[in-house]
C-alpha cells in the first residue's frame, strides 16, 4: 500500500497504528491525506483486527487544511464533501473497530474524523469545536450526521452558532469521548483497549459494527427483529458454542467488579 507522507502505519500482530504526520500543520487534513485514509481503510493489512488512529505532535487534527479552500463551483464543492464522506464512511462502516487518540485541537474536520471512529480516548489537552458556522460555512465531512448522534442536535447547534469550545472534561461528559486520560497516556490506553478488542470474536465484531448502528436507527419493531436475528446468528457459530461451553464448565473468566 502506498500512503502519502502525511500518514504512516505500523502493524503489530492484529493491531495497526495509523498516524497523522502533519504536526507542523496541526495535522490539518489536505486532499492527499483524506485520500490516503480512504486507501488504507479500503485495503487493510492482512490480519489486522483493530486500528488505532494516532497523531504526531500536540494536536489530533485541526480540521481542513485551509490551503484546500480554493474557490470551487457548487458541483465541485459537493464532490469534495463526498470524498470525505467516502473516506470516513470506510472507517465507520468498515470491518474492524477503530480507536482514535485525541489531544489538543479536535476541530472542524478533525471532529468529523474522530466521530467516524468507534472508540475515542481523549487526553486532558483535548479541545473540541465546530467553527465553520462563524466562518459562514457548514460542515461537509459528515459532522451533521455523526455528531448529533453522539451529543444531540441542540448541543451541535450551540457549537456551530456560538463558537463554543469544549475542553476534554466537557467532551467526555457529553459523549464525544469514552475515555479521559492524562496527557501522554492516550496512545498506551488506546493500545491496551485495542489488545482487548482484538480478542472479541468476529461474529460479535460484525454485530456491533454493522448491525448495532442500524438497530439504533430502525423503528422499534424492526429493531427487535434485527436484534433477534443477529443474536441467533451469533450464538449459532461454532466459536460462540465453544465459549459458552468453557463458561459453563468454569474455564472462562467471569466479570469482576
JOBEL-V63873 format. One line per field, one symbol per residue. phi: phi as a letter, one per 40 degrees, with the letter a starting at -180 (. if undefined). Layout:
phi: ???
This chain:
phi: .bbcccbbbbbbgcbbbbbcbbdcbffcccccccccccccccacddgcbabbbbacgcbcacgccccccccbcdccccccccccdcccccccbccbcbbbbcafcbbfccccccccccbbbbccccbbabcdccbgbbdbbhccccccccbgccccdcdccbgdbccccccccchcacbbbcdgbccccccccccccccccdccddcccbcdcccccccdcccccdcccccccccccccccccccccccgcbcccbc
